[in-house]
């Protein structure tokens, strides 16, 4: 990942999350999604954040 793209994600994570949250809420009907992203950018980019199947 380029430094510029990483900086873009870091600066815009809350906007990206809010748009994604709205999309998922509309598509799934779920209204209980967290208002704010519960993960840091570093956590989201960590391939080992969630256990592998």
C-alpha positions in Angstrom: 0.0 0.0 0.0 1.4 3.4 -0.9 2.0 6.0 1.8 -0.5 8.4 0.1 -3.2 5.8 0.1 -2.5 4.9 3.7 -2.7 8.6 4.6 -6.0 9.0 2.7 -7.5 6.0 4.5 -6.3 7.3 7.9 -7.7 10.8 7.2 -11.1 9.5 5.8 -11.8 6.4 7.9 -14.7 7.9 9.7 -16.3 9.1 6.5 -15.8 5.8 4.8 -17.1 3.9 7.8 -20.3 6.0 8.0 -21.0 5.5 4.3 -20.4 1.7 4.6 -22.5 1.6 7.8 -25.4 3.3 6.0 -25.1 0.9 3.0 -25.1 -2.2 5.2 -27.9 -0.9 7.3 -30.1 -0.4 4.2 -29.2 -3.7 2.6 -29.4 -5.8 5.7 -32.1 -4.0 7.7 -29.7 -3.9 10.7 -29.9 -0.8 12.8 -27.7 -1.8 15.7 -24.3 -1.2 14.0 -21.9 0.9 15.9 -22.1 4.6 15.1 -18.3 4.9 15.1 -15.8 2.4 13.6 -14.8 0.1 16.4 -11.4 -0.6 14.9 -8.3 1.5 14.1 -7.0 1.6 10.6 -4.0 -0.5 11.7 -6.4 -3.2 13.0 -8.4 -3.2 9.8 -5.2 -3.7 7.8 -3.9 -6.4 10.0 -4.5 -9.7 8.2 -4.3 -11.6 11.5 -7.0 -9.5 13.2 -9.6 -12.3 12.9 -8.9 -16.0 13.2 -8.6 -17.9 10.0 -11.0 -20.8 9.4 
